[in-house]
Amino acid sequence: MGNKYRVAGYVKLAKLWERSSEEAICYHHDYYRNKYEDNESMKLVDVYIDITGQKELRKRSEMVRLLADCLKDKVNCISTQTKAYLAANNREFFYLLHFLFTRKPETEIVTEDKNYHINTIENHDNQKEALRSMVADYVKLNPADYSEWEMQLIREINKIHE
């Protein structure tokens, strides 16, 4: 596999998809497999699909499994169709990015949003540095809140290893 990015596809679908979960899961597995099958610099490791009404990251089992795999260095790039799949609000989104950017090795983020497309690998216009700065400034507003969020997330990640 060499220096290829180890990519995880991530999808968060609304609870109403539970009735069609098999179809949705197959569709998204195929989508990411097709997207990365001929990519010379990226290898798809897994697809993580949460079908839930939970907005908090730590309450989404597949997101927690994905973050555990990032910490184990199984995954070093998260690919998602929209940043809205990653987090339901700015707080969770900024905290997630801070969590991913402050771990070694860092995890890259690639989204397909039409507006505000994120690609920290290609890093157009120093996007990664701008995101890192914005996220750090946001966390500085309430470091105790971030610490509590991170502690709760780590607790959920550790449950996977039990």
C-alpha positions in Angstrom: 0.0 0.0 0.0 3.0 2.3 0.4 2.2 6.0 1.0 -1.4 5.8 0.0 -3.9 7.6 2.1 -6.0 5.1 4.1 -9.5 6.4 3.4 -12.7 5.9 5.4 -16.0 6.8 3.8 -18.4 8.3 6.3 -22.2 8.7 6.0 -24.7 9.9 8.6 -28.3 9.2 7.5 -31.5 10.2 9.3 -33.3 7.6 11.4 -36.1 7.3 8.7 -33.5 5.4 6.6 -33.7 2.5 9.0 -36.6 1.0 7.0 -34.3 1.0 3.9 -31.0 0.4 5.7 -29.8 -2.5 3.6 -30.4 -0.5 0.4 -28.7 2.6 1.8 -25.7 0.7 3.1 -25.2 -1.1 -0.2 -25.5 2.1 -2.1 -22.9 3.9 0.0 -20.4 1.0 0.1 -20.7 0.9 -3.7 -20.3 4.7 -4.0 -17.1 4.8 -2.0 -15.7 1.6 -3.6 -16.2 3.1 -7.1 -14.9 6.5 -6.0 -11.5 5.1 -4.8 -11.0 1.9 -6.8 -8.7 3.5 -9.4 -7.2 6.1 -7.2 -3.4 5.7 -7.0 -2.9 7.8 -3.9 -5.9 6.6 -1.9 -7.1 3.2 -0.7 -10.5 2.7 0.8 -10.2 1.0 4.2 -13.9 0.9 5.2 -17.2 2.7 5.0 -18.8 3.8 8.2 -22.6 4.4 8.1 -24.6 5.8 11.0 -28.4 5.6 10.6 -29.6 7.4 13.6 -31.3 10.5 15.0 -28.3 11.1 17.3 -26.7 14.5 16.6 -23.8 14.1 19.1 -20.7 12.4 17.6 -20.1 10.3 20.7 -23.6 8.8 20.4 -23.1 7.6 16.9 -21.6 4.1 17.0 -20.0 4.1 13.5 -18.5 7.6 14.1 -17.0 6.4 17.3 -15.6 3.3 15.5 -14.2 5.5 12.8 -12.4 7.8 15.3 -11.0 4.7 17.1 -9.6 3.5 13.8 -8.1 7.0 13.2 -6.4 6.8 16.6 -5.1 3.3 15.7 -3.7 4.8 12.4 -5.9 2.4 10.4 -7.5 5.4 8.8 -5.7 8.7 8.0 -8.3 10.4 5.7 -12.1 10.8 6.2 -14.1 11.2 3.0 -17.7 12.3 3.2 -20.1 13.7 0.7 -21.0 16.7 2.9 -19.5 18.2 6.1 -23.1 18.0 7.5 -22.6 14.2 7.8 -19.7 14.9 10.2 -21.4 17.1 12.7 -24.8 18.6 13.3 -23.5 22.0 14.5 -20.5 24.2 14.5 -19.4 23.2 18.0 -19.3 19.5 17.2 -17.6 20.2 13.8 -14.9 22.4 15.3 -14.3 20.0 18.2 -14.1 17.1 15.8 -11.5 18.9 13.6 -9.5 19.9 16.7 -9.5 16.3 17.9 -8.3 15.0 14.4 -5.8 17.8 13.8 -4.1 17.5 17.3 -3.5 13.8 17.1 -0.4 12.3 15.5 -0.6 11.4 12.8 -3.2 13.9 11.8 -6.3 12.8 9.9 -7.1 14.5 6.7 -10.7 15.6 5.7 -12.2 15.6 2.2 -15.8 16.6 1.5 -17.7 17.0 -1.7 -19.8 20.0 -0.7 -20.5 22.3 -3.6 -19.9 25.3 -1.5 -17.2 25.3 1.1 -15.6 22.1 -0.2 -12.9 20.8 2.3 -9.8 19.0 1.1 -6.9 19.2 3.6 -4.8 17.0 1.4 -4.7 19.3 -1.6 -4.8 22.2 0.8 -5.8 24.9 -1.7 -5.3 28.4 -0.5 -3.8 27.0 2.8 -7.2 25.7 3.7 -5.8 23.3 6.3 -3.8 26.0 8.2 -6.9 28.3 8.1 -9.1 25.6 9.4 -6.6 24.7 12.1 -6.4 28.3 13.2 -10.1 28.8 13.2 -10.7 25.6 15.2 -8.0 26.5 17.7 -9.5 29.9 18.2 -12.9 28.3 18.7 -11.6 25.8 21.3 -9.9 28.7 23.2 -13.3 30.3 23.7 -14.2 27.5 26.1 -11.3 25.0 26.7 -13.1 23.4 29.6 -16.1 22.5 27.4 -13.7 21.0 24.8 -11.9 19.0 27.5 -15.3 17.6 28.7 -16.4 16.8 25.1 -13.0 15.1 24.4 -13.2 13.1 27.6 -16.7 11.8 26.9 -15.6 10.9 23.3 -12.5 9.1 24.5 -14.7 7.2 27.0 -16.9 6.0 24.1 -13.9 5.1 22.0 -12.4 3.1 24.9 -15.6 1.1 25.1 -14.8 -0.4 21.7 -11.6 -1.9 23.1 -13.3 -3.5 26.1 
